[in-house]
Amino acid sequence: MDFPRGQTLVHSDFRQDEAVSCDFAVVGSGAGGAAAAWELSGHGHKVLLLEEGRHFEPEALSTRPSWAYRNLYQERATRIMAGNLYIPLPGGRAVGGSTLLNSAICFRTPDRLLEKWRTGHGIGWAEPEQLRPIFEAVEREIGVTKTHPTQARANNLIFKAGCDALGVPGDFLSRSAPGCIGCGLCQLGCPIGGKGSVDRNLVPAAVERGAALFTSARATRLLVENRAAVGLEAAVLEPLSERPLRKLTVRAKKVFLCGGAVGTPLFLLTQGLANSSGQVGKHLRVHPATGMCARFEQVIDAWHGVTQGYYVDLEDSMLETFSATPDLYYTQFRAFAEPIEHLRHIASCGCLIGDESSGEVRPGLSPGRAAISYQLLENDKRRLLKGLREIGRIFFAAGALEVHAGIHNAPKAHSLAELEAQCREEVPVTSLSVYASHPLGTCRMGADRAAAVVGQSGESWDIKDLYIADASVFPSALGVNPQVTVMATAIVIARAAAG
Ligand SMILES: Cc1cc2nc3c(=O)[nH]c(=O)nc-3n(C[C@H](O)[C@H](O)[C@H](O)COP(=O)(O)OP(=O)(O)OC[C@H]3O[C@@H](n4cnc5c(N)ncnc54)[C@H](O)[C@@H]3O)c2cc1C
């Protein structure tokens, strides 16, 4: 077929097996893939963006979690890490990748971390001044603004009140949600298109610049000749069953892998490629998080207002308010949400850390599924417990009647003293209730080819013209929500590869 410049093709557009040529084939349309495709197409290259999930307009989304899990999430939202505890690890599988269902929180990469990457891993471009215009461009494209108190509403404002009472410095979160009305449904996909997930900005802008987007198209095999990537094979899938319908052969001058920190190592490990360092799939970091609910006398209705609107940076952890839909609160925090009238009086806040703990992604038992392991270290557990104690201190200062920490079987605590007794350092790792949604680091970047999968240009140390430009290339955890760093990194890599 001719390169379908500026077009989006869905599974039913493919009536037979097809072959197509382009300059750049980009696998995955999440934060990294969208930013790479946007940058590459801006240089006038023929860019083909392949996404295994579907494209959804806001009106096609549903506010039912079960629908969202089935249609928008990797492994229908059952992806889990197993190790010294089980930790859910959700991710997106649609145009927009995980940004379609994220909370839109935006942080630039902390300067202290960029310095570590520069000095410890030989990543020369990790310079705040060099990155500043790229961060600005990303923030402009995805519509970053600071949460306004009127959008934040009670769940966020009550936490702020506790911070203010104690003199704890906090702030409203900046988010890529320029049209947000505070309906609290971010993680089901924004039903009004108010969130600046990349399917609403970078992807359509790339298509406008001439890129082609193939949805329901899963890259299955890299084509390598003379140790250089020359394209890939992909399967066009029946969207819900994921049954392969057609085969696509893509010839490309360069290939970008942006399938995320689970999808990209899975793609490479399944074929035994680009792994002379033995590091593919290793060093998984996830920003583990735990949380707390607090019950107040007054009505909170946490599901009204932005999903995550206020934060406190404790330096070794980040406290961020969160909310869920009433049905999720009820199922997740059952002990706390009964009698059901209590549900309207609950506020909640989480604590995430930049982890030293690590895990590994390996091919799983069935095709397309990863087996993910992760061991939470004692020191990281202690940081999470410290974060819980601080959240409790803030909620009690705001007037909480009782709080429920993310510790299995912990009773409700009616005072800070009771909470501190529950969150003491001896609490075993296995007692913590942990969640993670920021997989990173499984194809790390670095100057030492024996210890890294790609060099600072994002190009594989082993296969010429093969680039990785997603969350998998980070050589450490960030300790802040990663989407802006993922996009900026992908732009740096794409700009250099575009020539
Ligand atoms: C529930 C949730 C909430 C979050 N909240 C925030 C937040 O508020 N702020 C923030 O900064 N970050 C947040 N994140 C994390 C952030 O969204 C991710 O770090 C970021 O999107 C990662 O970008 P990526 O390009 O590496 O992967 P993704 O965005 O996950 O994109 C990968 C894409 O590749 C596709 N893919 C994979 N393999 C293949 C293949 N073989 N062929 C074709 N396509 C393939 C996938 O379907 C997916 O669409 C959240 C994540 C989740 C899951």
The ligand as an SDF file (V2000), in Angstrom:
LIG
                    3D

 53 58  0  0  0  0  0  0  0  0999 V2000
   -3.8240    4.8940   36.3010 C   0  0  0  0  0  0  0  0  0  0  0  0
   -2.6000    5.7230   35.9840 C   0  0  0  0  0  0  0  0  0  0  0  0
   -2.4910    7.0190   36.4840 C   0  0  0  0  0  0  0  0  0  0  0  0
   -1.3380    7.7780   36.2000 C   0  0  0  0  0  0  0  0  0  0  0  0
   -1.2920    9.0960   36.6000 N   0  0  0  0  0  0  0  0  0  0  0  0
   -0.2440    9.8760   36.1910 C   0  0  0  0  0  0  0  0  0  0  0  0
   -0.2490   11.2730   36.4180 C   0  0  0  0  0  0  0  0  0  0  0  0
   -1.2030   11.8300   36.9500 O   0  0  0  0  0  0  0  0  0  0  0  0
    0.8400   11.9930   36.0070 N   0  0  0  0  0  0  0  0  0  0  0  0
    1.9200   11.3970   35.4100 C   0  0  0  0  0  0  0  0  0  0  0  0
    2.9140   12.0880   35.1250 O   0  0  0  0  0  0  0  0  0  0  0  0
    1.9180   10.0850   35.1400 N   0  0  0  0  0  0  0  0  0  0  0  0
    0.8550    9.3120   35.4810 C   0  0  0  0  0  0  0  0  0  0  0  0
    0.8250    8.0000   35.1440 N   0  0  0  0  0  0  0  0  0  0  0  0
    1.9930    7.4240   34.4420 C   0  0  0  0  0  0  0  0  0  0  0  0
    2.1360    7.9210   33.0030 C   0  0  0  0  0  0  0  0  0  0  0  0
    0.8940    7.9160   32.3470 O   0  0  0  0  0  0  0  0  0  0  0  0
    3.1620    7.0130   32.3180 C   0  0  0  0  0  0  0  0  0  0  0  0
    4.3900    7.1150   33.0320 O   0  0  0  0  0  0  0  0  0  0  0  0
    3.4140    7.3530   30.8580 C   0  0  0  0  0  0  0  0  0  0  0  0
    2.2210    7.3880   30.1190 O   0  0  0  0  0  0  0  0  0  0  0  0
    4.3690    6.3120   30.2780 C   0  0  0  0  0  0  0  0  0  0  0  0
    4.5710    6.5780   28.9170 O   0  0  0  0  0  0  0  0  0  0  0  0
    5.0790    5.4300   27.9490 P   0  0  0  0  0  0  0  0  0  0  0  0
    5.1400    6.0140   26.5880 O   0  0  0  0  0  0  0  0  0  0  0  0
    6.3060    4.8300   28.5250 O   0  0  0  0  0  0  0  0  0  0  0  0
    3.9720    4.2770   28.0260 O   0  0  0  0  0  0  0  0  0  0  0  0
    2.4000    4.3190   27.8270 P   0  0  0  0  0  0  0  0  0  0  0  0
    1.8690    5.6930   27.9570 O   0  0  0  0  0  0  0  0  0  0  0  0
    1.8380    3.2790   28.7270 O   0  0  0  0  0  0  0  0  0  0  0  0
    2.1800    3.8860   26.3010 O   0  0  0  0  0  0  0  0  0  0  0  0
    2.5860    2.6500   25.7750 C   0  0  0  0  0  0  0  0  0  0  0  0
    1.6760    2.3200   24.5950 C   0  0  0  0  0  0  0  0  0  0  0  0
    2.3030    1.3250   23.7890 O   0  0  0  0  0  0  0  0  0  0  0  0
    1.3160    0.4160   23.3390 C   0  0  0  0  0  0  0  0  0  0  0  0
    2.0180   -0.8380   23.0050 N   0  0  0  0  0  0  0  0  0  0  0  0
    2.7460   -1.6230   23.8470 C   0  0  0  0  0  0  0  0  0  0  0  0
    3.2830   -2.6510   23.1650 N   0  0  0  0  0  0  0  0  0  0  0  0
    2.9020   -2.5050   21.8640 C   0  0  0  0  0  0  0  0  0  0  0  0
    3.1410   -3.2630   20.6690 C   0  0  0  0  0  0  0  0  0  0  0  0
    3.9000   -4.3770   20.6730 N   0  0  0  0  0  0  0  0  0  0  0  0
    2.5890   -2.8360   19.5040 N   0  0  0  0  0  0  0  0  0  0  0  0
    1.8160   -1.6900   19.4700 C   0  0  0  0  0  0  0  0  0  0  0  0
    1.5470   -0.9590   20.5870 N   0  0  0  0  0  0  0  0  0  0  0  0
    2.0900   -1.3560   21.7580 C   0  0  0  0  0  0  0  0  0  0  0  0
    0.3610    0.3070   24.5150 C   0  0  0  0  0  0  0  0  0  0  0  0
   -0.9110   -0.1830   24.1200 O   0  0  0  0  0  0  0  0  0  0  0  0
    0.3210    1.7550   25.0100 C   0  0  0  0  0  0  0  0  0  0  0  0
   -0.7200    2.4780   24.3770 O   0  0  0  0  0  0  0  0  0  0  0  0
   -0.2890    7.2080   35.4180 C   0  0  0  0  0  0  0  0  0  0  0  0
   -0.4210    5.9190   34.9110 C   0  0  0  0  0  0  0  0  0  0  0  0
   -1.5680    5.1770   35.1840 C   0  0  0  0  0  0  0  0  0  0  0  0
   -1.6670    3.7870   34.6300 C   0  0  0  0  0  0  0  0  0  0  0  0
  1  2  1  0
  2  3  1  0
  2 52  2  0
  3  4  2  0
  4  5  1  0
  4 50  1  0
  5  6  2  0
  6  7  1  0
  6 13  1  0
  7  8  2  0
  7  9  1  0
  9 10  1  0
 10 11  2  0
 10 12  1  0
 12 13  2  0
 13 14  1  0
 14 15  1  0
 14 50  1  0
 15 16  1  0
 16 17  1  0
 16 18  1  0
 18 19  1  0
 18 20  1  0
 20 21  1  0
 20 22  1  0
 22 23  1  0
 23 24  1  0
 24 25  2  0
 24 26  1  0
 24 27  1  0
 27 28  1  0
 28 29  2  0
 28 30  1  0
 28 31  1  0
 31 32  1  0
 32 33  1  0
 33 34  1  0
 33 48  1  0
 34 35  1  0
 35 36  1  0
 35 46  1  0
 36 37  1  0
 36 45  1  0
 37 38  2  0
 38 39  1  0
 39 40  1  0
 39 45  2  0
 40 41  1  0
 40 42  2  0
 42 43  1  0
 43 44  2  0
 44 45  1  0
 46 47  1  0
 46 48  1  0
 48 49  1  0
 50 51  2  0
 51 52  1  0
 52 53  1  0
M  END
$$$$
